[in-house]
């Protein structure tokens, strides 16, 4: 849900390829502008959610 809110952000997309590109572009931008990577952030959120 976090990724959906941040990467897709209620955009209307035509197909899975557009979704994949949007998520990929957002992930690259996020990783470039933040010291932590998206995988670290998701790992921390999942760890918190299941503890």
PDB file of N, CA, C, O and CB in Angstrom:
ATOM      1  N   UNK A   1       0.828  -1.183   0.000  1.00  0.00           N
ATOM      2  CA  UNK A   1       0.000   0.000   0.000  1.00  0.00           C
ATOM      3  C   UNK A   1       0.880   1.257   0.000  1.00  0.00           C
ATOM      4  O   UNK A   1       0.571   2.239  -0.675  1.00  0.00           O
ATOM      5  CB  UNK A   1      -0.946  -0.008   1.213  1.00  0.00           C
ATOM      6  N   UNK A   2       1.975   1.215   0.763  1.00  0.00           N
ATOM      7  CA  UNK A   2       2.894   2.356   0.811  1.00  0.00           C
ATOM      8  C   UNK A   2       3.455   2.628  -0.583  1.00  0.00           C
ATOM      9  O   UNK A   2       3.483   3.772  -1.037  1.00  0.00           O
ATOM     10  CB  UNK A   2       4.046   2.095   1.819  1.00  0.00           C
ATOM     11  N   UNK A   3       3.897   1.582  -1.247  1.00  0.00           N
ATOM     12  CA  UNK A   3       4.445   1.735  -2.596  1.00  0.00           C
ATOM     13  C   UNK A   3       3.374   2.248  -3.550  1.00  0.00           C
ATOM     14  O   UNK A   3       3.644   3.119  -4.377  1.00  0.00           O
ATOM     15  CB  UNK A   3       5.017   0.399  -3.107  1.00  0.00           C
ATOM     16  N   UNK A   4       2.188   1.724  -3.441  1.00  0.00           N
ATOM     17  CA  UNK A   4       1.101   2.168  -4.317  1.00  0.00           C
ATOM     18  C   UNK A   4       0.810   3.652  -4.108  1.00  0.00           C
ATOM     19  O   UNK A   4       0.659   4.397  -5.077  1.00  0.00           O
ATOM     20  CB  UNK A   4      -0.172   1.336  -4.063  1.00  0.00           C
ATOM     21  N   UNK A   5       0.731   4.083  -2.856  1.00  0.00           N
ATOM     22  CA  UNK A   5       0.463   5.503  -2.583  1.00  0.00           C
ATOM     23  C   UNK A   5       1.562   6.394  -3.148  1.00  0.00           C
ATOM     24  O   UNK A   5       1.278   7.474  -3.666  1.00  0.00           O
ATOM     25  CB  UNK A   5       0.325   5.742  -1.074  1.00  0.00           C
ATOM     26  N   UNK A   6       2.797   5.959  -3.054  1.00  0.00           N
ATOM     27  CA  UNK A   6       3.909   6.798  -3.465  1.00  0.00           C
ATOM     28  C   UNK A   6       4.240   6.694  -4.943  1.00  0.00           C
ATOM     29  O   UNK A   6       4.548   7.709  -5.569  1.00  0.00           O
ATOM     30  CB  UNK A   6       5.109   6.452  -2.671  1.00  0.00           C
ATOM     31  N   UNK A   7       4.189   5.526  -5.509  1.00  0.00           N
ATOM     32  CA  UNK A   7       4.610   5.345  -6.900  1.00  0.00           C
ATOM     33  C   UNK A   7       3.475   5.567  -7.892  1.00  0.00           C
ATOM     34  O   UNK A   7       3.659   6.249  -8.900  1.00  0.00           O
ATOM     35  CB  UNK A   7       5.177   3.960  -7.088  1.00  0.00           C
ATOM     36  N   UNK A   8       2.324   5.008  -7.621  1.00  0.00           N
ATOM     37  CA  UNK A   8       1.230   5.076  -8.585  1.00  0.00           C
ATOM     38  C   UNK A   8       0.342   6.293  -8.337  1.00  0.00           C
ATOM     39  O   UNK A   8      -0.097   6.953  -9.278  1.00  0.00           O
ATOM     40  CB  UNK A   8       0.395   3.801  -8.526  1.00  0.00           C
ATOM     41  N   UNK A   9       0.086   6.580  -7.070  1.00  0.00           N
ATOM     42  CA  UNK A   9      -0.570   7.830  -6.667  1.00  0.00           C
ATOM     43  C   UNK A   9      -1.865   8.123  -7.436  1.00  0.00           C
ATOM     44  O   UNK A   9      -2.052   9.223  -7.956  1.00  0.00           O
ATOM     45  CB  UNK A   9       0.386   8.979  -6.854  1.00  0.00           C
ATOM     46  N   UNK A  10      -2.746   7.136  -7.499  1.00  0.00           N
ATOM     47  CA  UNK A  10      -4.070   7.282  -8.107  1.00  0.00           C
ATOM     48  C   UNK A  10      -4.059   7.648  -9.589  1.00  0.00           C
ATOM     49  O   UNK A  10      -5.025   8.230 -10.082  1.00  0.00           O
ATOM     50  CB  UNK A  10      -4.832   8.314  -7.369  1.00  0.00           C
ATOM     51  N   UNK A  11      -2.996   7.321 -10.299  1.00  0.00           N
ATOM     52  CA  UNK A  11      -2.969   7.536 -11.740  1.00  0.00           C
ATOM     53  C   UNK A  11      -3.754   6.428 -12.437  1.00  0.00           C
ATOM     54  O   UNK A  11      -3.812   5.298 -11.954  1.00  0.00           O
ATOM     55  CB  UNK A  11      -1.513   7.587 -12.262  1.00  0.00           C
ATOM     56  N   UNK A  12      -4.345   6.756 -13.554  1.00  0.00           N
ATOM     57  CA  UNK A  12      -5.024   5.759 -14.377  1.00  0.00           C
ATOM     58  C   UNK A  12      -4.024   5.274 -15.420  1.00  0.00           C
ATOM     59  O   UNK A  12      -3.498   6.060 -16.208  1.00  0.00           O
ATOM     60  CB  UNK A  12      -6.323   6.346 -15.052  1.00  0.00           C
ATOM     61  N   UNK A  13      -3.774   3.981 -15.412  1.00  0.00           N
ATOM     62  CA  UNK A  13      -2.785   3.406 -16.317  1.00  0.00           C
ATOM     63  C   UNK A  13      -3.460   2.404 -17.241  1.00  0.00           C
ATOM     64  O   UNK A  13      -4.448   1.773 -16.864  1.00  0.00           O
ATOM     65  CB  UNK A  13      -1.640   2.732 -15.529  1.00  0.00           C
ATOM     66  N   UNK A  14      -2.932   2.258 -18.444  1.00  0.00           N
ATOM     67  CA  UNK A  14      -3.555   1.417 -19.463  1.00  0.00           C
ATOM     68  C   UNK A  14      -3.306  -0.072 -19.266  1.00  0.00           C
ATOM     69  O   UNK A  14      -4.179  -0.891 -19.554  1.00  0.00           O
ATOM     70  CB  UNK A  14      -3.063   1.820 -20.811  1.00  0.00           C
ATOM     71  N   UNK A  15      -2.092  -0.436 -18.765  1.00  0.00           N
ATOM     72  CA  UNK A  15      -1.759  -1.852 -18.691  1.00  0.00           C
ATOM     73  C   UNK A  15      -0.658  -2.095 -17.668  1.00  0.00           C
ATOM     74  O   UNK A  15      -0.174  -1.166 -17.021  1.00  0.00           O
ATOM     75  CB  UNK A  15      -1.331  -2.374 -20.063  1.00  0.00           C
ATOM     76  N   UNK A  16      -0.274  -3.353 -17.535  1.00  0.00           N
ATOM     77  CA  UNK A  16       0.734  -3.728 -16.546  1.00  0.00           C
ATOM     78  C   UNK A  16       2.094  -3.119 -16.860  1.00  0.00           C
ATOM     79  O   UNK A  16       2.864  -2.815 -15.949  1.00  0.00           O
ATOM     80  CB  UNK A  16       0.854  -5.238 -16.470  1.00  0.00           C
ATOM     81  N   UNK A  17       2.394  -2.938 -18.142  1.00  0.00           N
ATOM     82  CA  UNK A  17       3.674  -2.353 -18.519  1.00  0.00           C
ATOM     83  C   UNK A  17       3.790  -0.914 -18.013  1.00  0.00           C
ATOM     84  O   UNK A  17       4.854  -0.501 -17.552  1.00  0.00           O
ATOM     85  CB  UNK A  17       3.851  -2.396 -20.040  1.00  0.00           C
ATOM     86  N   UNK A  18       2.713  -0.163 -18.099  1.00  0.00           N
ATOM     87  CA  UNK A  18       2.725   1.213 -17.587  1.00  0.00           C
ATOM     88  C   UNK A  18       2.908   1.221 -16.073  1.00  0.00           C
ATOM     89  O   UNK A  18       3.639   2.055 -15.539  1.00  0.00           O
ATOM     90  CB  UNK A  18       1.421   1.946 -17.968  1.00  0.00           C
ATOM     91  N   UNK A  19       2.251   0.302 -15.385  1.00  0.00           N
ATOM     92  CA  UNK A  19       2.410   0.204 -13.934  1.00  0.00           C
ATOM     93  C   UNK A  19       3.861  -0.119 -13.603  1.00  0.00           C
ATOM     94  O   UNK A  19       4.463   0.516 -12.738  1.00  0.00           O
ATOM     95  CB  UNK A  19       1.462  -0.874 -13.342  1.00  0.00           C
ATOM     96  N   UNK A  20       4.416  -1.103 -14.290  1.00  0.00           N
ATOM     97  CA  UNK A  20       5.797  -1.491 -14.048  1.00  0.00           C
ATOM     98  C   UNK A  20       6.769  -0.356 -14.301  1.00  0.00           C
ATOM     99  O   UNK A  20       7.701  -0.154 -13.521  1.00  0.00           O
ATOM    100  CB  UNK A  20       6.159  -2.666 -14.908  1.00  0.00           C
ATOM    101  N   UNK A  21       6.568   0.385 -15.376  1.00  0.00           N
ATOM    102  CA  UNK A  21       7.454   1.512 -15.678  1.00  0.00           C
ATOM    103  C   UNK A  21       7.327   2.591 -14.624  1.00  0.00           C
ATOM    104  O   UNK A  21       8.335   3.146 -14.186  1.00  0.00           O
ATOM    105  CB  UNK A  21       7.144   2.089 -17.060  1.00  0.00           C
ATOM    106  N   UNK A  22       6.115   2.900 -14.209  1.00  0.00           N
ATOM    107  CA  UNK A  22       5.915   3.943 -13.208  1.00  0.00           C
ATOM    108  C   UNK A  22       6.585   3.562 -11.886  1.00  0.00           C
ATOM    109  O   UNK A  22       7.249   4.390 -11.263  1.00  0.00           O
ATOM    110  CB  UNK A  22       4.414   4.196 -12.992  1.00  0.00           C
ATOM    111  N   UNK A  23       6.411   2.317 -11.464  1.00  0.00           N
ATOM    112  CA  UNK A  23       7.035   1.851 -10.224  1.00  0.00           C
ATOM    113  C   UNK A  23       8.556   1.849 -10.367  1.00  0.00           C
ATOM    114  O   UNK A  23       9.264   2.269  -9.453  1.00  0.00           O
ATOM    115  CB  UNK A  23       6.527   0.436  -9.854  1.00  0.00           C
ATOM    116  N   UNK A  24       9.054   1.385 -11.494  1.00  0.00           N
ATOM    117  CA  UNK A  24      10.496   1.352 -11.720  1.00  0.00           C
ATOM    118  C   UNK A  24      11.093   2.759 -11.720  1.00  0.00           C
ATOM    119  O   UNK A  24      12.117   2.999 -11.080  1.00  0.00           O
ATOM    120  CB  UNK A  24      10.808   0.651 -13.042  1.00  0.00           C
ATOM    121  N   UNK A  25      10.464   3.679 -12.429  1.00  0.00           N
ATOM    122  CA  UNK A  25      10.957   5.062 -12.473  1.00  0.00           C
ATOM    123  C   UNK A  25      10.942   5.688 -11.085  1.00  0.00           C
ATOM    124  O   UNK A  25      11.903   6.345 -10.683  1.00  0.00           O
ATOM    125  CB  UNK A  25      10.110   5.907 -13.440  1.00  0.00           C
ATOM    126  N   UNK A  26       9.851   5.483 -10.355  1.00  0.00           N
ATOM    127  CA  UNK A  26       9.746   6.045  -9.013  1.00  0.00           C
ATOM    128  C   UNK A  26      10.812   5.452  -8.097  1.00  0.00           C
ATOM    129  O   UNK A  26      11.428   6.176  -7.314  1.00  0.00           O
ATOM    130  CB  UNK A  26       8.347   5.795  -8.434  1.00  0.00           C
ATOM    131  N   UNK A  27      11.034   4.137  -8.190  1.00  0.00           N
ATOM    132  CA  UNK A  27      12.028   3.466  -7.350  1.00  0.00           C
ATOM    133  C   UNK A  27      13.426   4.010  -7.628  1.00  0.00           C
ATOM    134  O   UNK A  27      14.185   4.275  -6.696  1.00  0.00           O
ATOM    135  CB  UNK A  27      11.994   1.945  -7.585  1.00  0.00           C
ATOM    136  N   UNK A  28      13.767   4.175  -8.896  1.00  0.00           N
ATOM    137  CA  UNK A  28      15.075   4.729  -9.259  1.00  0.00           C
ATOM    138  C   UNK A  28      15.239   6.135  -8.684  1.00  0.00           C
ATOM    139  O   UNK A  28      16.279   6.458  -8.110  1.00  0.00           O
ATOM    140  CB  UNK A  28      15.247   4.755 -10.794  1.00  0.00           C
ATOM    141  N   UNK A  29      14.220   6.959  -8.840  1.00  0.00           N
ATOM    142  CA  UNK A  29      14.273   8.327  -8.306  1.00  0.00           C
ATOM    143  C   UNK A  29      14.400   8.307  -6.781  1.00  0.00           C
ATOM    144  O   UNK A  29      15.217   9.028  -6.209  1.00  0.00           O
ATOM    145  CB  UNK A  29      13.012   9.122  -8.725  1.00  0.00           C
ATOM    146  N   UNK A  30      13.597   7.488  -6.141  1.00  0.00           N
ATOM    147  CA  UNK A  30      13.622   7.402  -4.679  1.00  0.00           C
ATOM    148  C   UNK A  30      15.006   6.968  -4.202  1.00  0.00           C
ATOM    149  O   UNK A  30      15.569   7.591  -3.302  1.00  0.00           O
ATOM    150  CB  UNK A  30      12.543   6.416  -4.170  1.00  0.00           C
ATOM    151  N   UNK A  31      15.553   5.925  -4.784  1.00  0.00           N
ATOM    152  CA  UNK A  31      16.860   5.427  -4.367  1.00  0.00           C
ATOM    153  C   UNK A  31      17.963   6.443  -4.634  1.00  0.00           C
ATOM    154  O   UNK A  31      18.941   6.506  -3.890  1.00  0.00           O
ATOM    155  CB  UNK A  31      17.176   4.123  -5.081  1.00  0.00           C
ATOM    156  N   UNK A  32      17.816   7.228  -5.674  1.00  0.00           N
ATOM    157  CA  UNK A  32      18.819   8.241  -5.991  1.00  0.00           C
ATOM    158  C   UNK A  32      18.779   9.406  -4.997  1.00  0.00           C
ATOM    159  O   UNK A  32      19.812  10.003  -4.696  1.00  0.00           O
ATOM    160  CB  UNK A  32      18.608   8.760  -7.414  1.00  0.00           C
ATOM    161  N   UNK A  33      17.599   9.722  -4.494  1.00  0.00           N
ATOM    162  CA  UNK A  33      17.442  10.900  -3.641  1.00  0.00           C
ATOM    163  C   UNK A  33      17.418  10.588  -2.155  1.00  0.00           C
ATOM    164  O   UNK A  33      17.361  11.510  -1.342  1.00  0.00           O
ATOM    165  CB  UNK A  33      16.192  11.614  -4.004  1.00  0.00           C
ATOM    166  N   UNK A  34      17.459   9.331  -1.781  1.00  0.00           N
ATOM    167  CA  UNK A  34      17.428   8.950  -0.367  1.00  0.00           C
ATOM    168  C   UNK A  34      18.637   8.073  -0.054  1.00  0.00           C
ATOM    169  O   UNK A  34      19.119   7.323  -0.903  1.00  0.00           O
ATOM    170  CB  UNK A  34      16.102   8.206  -0.017  1.00  0.00           C
ATOM    171  N   UNK A  35      19.110   8.185   1.170  1.00  0.00           N
ATOM    172  CA  UNK A  35      20.265   7.377   1.545  1.00  0.00           C
ATOM    173  C   UNK A  35      19.884   5.921   1.743  1.00  0.00           C
ATOM    174  O   UNK A  35      20.694   5.029   1.492  1.00  0.00           O
ATOM    175  CB  UNK A  35      20.902   7.922   2.809  1.00  0.00           C
ATOM    176  N   UNK A  36      18.674   5.672   2.185  1.00  0.00           N
ATOM    177  CA  UNK A  36      18.202   4.296   2.332  1.00  0.00           C
ATOM    178  C   UNK A  36      17.527   3.871   1.028  1.00  0.00           C
ATOM    179  O   UNK A  36      16.925   4.690   0.334  1.00  0.00           O
ATOM    180  CB  UNK A  36      17.218   4.161   3.546  1.00  0.00           C
ATOM    181  N   UNK A  37      17.631   2.619   0.716  1.00  0.00           N
ATOM    182  CA  UNK A  37      16.981   2.141  -0.495  1.00  0.00           C
ATOM    183  C   UNK A  37      15.549   1.749  -0.200  1.00  0.00           C
ATOM    184  O   UNK A  37      15.166   1.569   0.956  1.00  0.00           O
ATOM    185  CB  UNK A  37      17.744   0.959  -1.093  1.00  0.00           C
ATOM    186  N   UNK A  38      14.781   1.621  -1.229  1.00  0.00           N
ATOM    187  CA  UNK A  38      13.374   1.217  -1.090  1.00  0.00           C
ATOM    188  C   UNK A  38      13.265  -0.140  -0.418  1.00  0.00           C
ATOM    189  O   UNK A  38      12.342  -0.368   0.363  1.00  0.00           O
ATOM    190  CB  UNK A  38      12.683   1.180  -2.461  1.00  0.00           C
ATOM    191  N   UNK A  39      14.182  -1.033  -0.706  1.00  0.00           N
ATOM    192  CA  UNK A  39      14.097  -2.357  -0.101  1.00  0.00           C
ATOM    193  C   UNK A  39      14.338  -2.289   1.400  1.00  0.00           C
ATOM    194  O   UNK A  39      13.707  -3.029   2.155  1.00  0.00           O
ATOM    195  CB  UNK A  39      15.102  -3.304  -0.750  1.00  0.00           C
ATOM    196  N   UNK A  40      15.230  -1.423   1.846  1.00  0.00           N
ATOM    197  CA  UNK A  40      15.439  -1.243   3.287  1.00  0.00           C
ATOM    198  C   UNK A  40      14.177  -0.714   3.946  1.00  0.00           C
ATOM    199  O   UNK A  40      13.771  -1.196   5.003  1.00  0.00           O
ATOM    200  CB  UNK A  40      16.616  -0.287   3.553  1.00  0.00           C
ATOM    201  N   UNK A  41      13.562   0.274   3.323  1.00  0.00           N
ATOM    202  CA  UNK A  41      12.346   0.870   3.875  1.00  0.00           C
ATOM    203  C   UNK A  41      11.224  -0.155   3.940  1.00  0.00           C
ATOM    204  O   UNK A  41      10.554  -0.277   4.965  1.00  0.00           O
ATOM    205  CB  UNK A  41      11.910   2.079   3.039  1.00  0.00           C
ATOM    206  N   UNK A  42      11.012  -0.895   2.853  1.00  0.00           N
ATOM    207  CA  UNK A  42       9.960  -1.911   2.845  1.00  0.00           C
ATOM    208  C   UNK A  42      10.249  -3.002   3.869  1.00  0.00           C
ATOM    209  O   UNK A  42       9.336  -3.467   4.553  1.00  0.00           O
ATOM    210  CB  UNK A  42       9.818  -2.525   1.448  1.00  0.00           C
ATOM    211  N   UNK A  43      11.498  -3.411   3.980  1.00  0.00           N
ATOM    212  CA  UNK A  43      11.873  -4.418   4.966  1.00  0.00           C
ATOM    213  C   UNK A  43      11.526  -3.936   6.373  1.00  0.00           C
ATOM    214  O   UNK A  43      10.950  -4.685   7.163  1.00  0.00           O
ATOM    215  CB  UNK A  43      13.376  -4.743   4.864  1.00  0.00           C
ATOM    216  N   UNK A  44      11.870  -2.707   6.681  1.00  0.00           N
ATOM    217  CA  UNK A  44      11.578  -2.166   8.009  1.00  0.00           C
ATOM    218  C   UNK A  44      10.077  -2.101   8.256  1.00  0.00           C
ATOM    219  O   UNK A  44       9.622  -2.434   9.350  1.00  0.00           O
ATOM    220  CB  UNK A  44      12.196  -0.775   8.169  1.00  0.00           C
ATOM    221  N   UNK A  45       9.311  -1.687   7.278  1.00  0.00           N
ATOM    222  CA  UNK A  45       7.858  -1.606   7.454  1.00  0.00           C
ATOM    223  C   UNK A  45       7.240  -2.994   7.622  1.00  0.00           C
ATOM    224  O   UNK A  45       6.345  -3.176   8.449  1.00  0.00           O
ATOM    225  CB  UNK A  45       7.216  -0.890   6.258  1.00  0.00           C
ATOM    226  N   UNK A  46       7.708  -3.970   6.849  1.00  0.00           N
ATOM    227  CA  UNK A  46       7.187  -5.328   6.987  1.00  0.00           C
ATOM    228  C   UNK A  46       7.581  -5.936   8.329  1.00  0.00           C
ATOM    229  O   UNK A  46       6.779  -6.617   8.968  1.00  0.00           O
ATOM    230  CB  UNK A  46       7.690  -6.209   5.844  1.00  0.00           C
ATOM    231  N   UNK A  47       8.798  -5.692   8.745  1.00  0.00           N
ATOM    232  CA  UNK A  47       9.251  -6.199  10.045  1.00  0.00           C
ATOM    233  C   UNK A  47       8.377  -5.636  11.149  1.00  0.00           C
ATOM    234  O   UNK A  47       7.955  -6.368  12.044  1.00  0.00           O
ATOM    235  CB  UNK A  47      10.732  -5.838  10.296  1.00  0.00           C
ATOM    236  N   UNK A  48       8.103  -4.339  11.092  1.00  0.00           N
ATOM    237  CA  UNK A  48       7.268  -3.687  12.097  1.00  0.00           C
ATOM    238  C   UNK A  48       5.838  -4.244  12.047  1.00  0.00           C
ATOM    239  O   UNK A  48       5.220  -4.475  13.086  1.00  0.00           O
ATOM    240  CB  UNK A  48       7.260  -2.154  11.880  1.00  0.00           C
ATOM    241  N   UNK A  49       5.328  -4.453  10.849  1.00  0.00           N
ATOM    242  CA  UNK A  49       3.939  -4.911  10.699  1.00  0.00           C
ATOM    243  C   UNK A  49       3.730  -6.326  11.249  1.00  0.00           C
ATOM    244  O   UNK A  49       2.641  -6.656  11.717  1.00  0.00           O
ATOM    245  CB  UNK A  49       3.533  -4.870   9.228  1.00  0.00           C
ATOM    246  N   UNK A  50       4.773  -7.160  11.192  1.00  0.00           N
ATOM    247  CA  UNK A  50       4.612  -8.560  11.593  1.00  0.00           C
ATOM    248  C   UNK A  50       5.263  -8.876  12.924  1.00  0.00           C
ATOM    249  O   UNK A  50       5.495 -10.045  13.233  1.00  0.00           O
ATOM    250  CB  UNK A  50       5.179  -9.461  10.541  1.00  0.00           C
ATOM    251  N   UNK A  51       5.565  -7.857  13.718  1.00  0.00           N
ATOM    252  CA  UNK A  51       6.116  -8.110  15.054  1.00  0.00           C
ATOM    253  C   UNK A  51       5.145  -7.672  16.111  1.00  0.00           C
ATOM    254  O   UNK A  51       5.429  -7.803  17.302  1.00  0.00           O
ATOM    255  CB  UNK A  51       7.450  -7.395  15.244  1.00  0.00           C
TER     256      UNK A  51
END
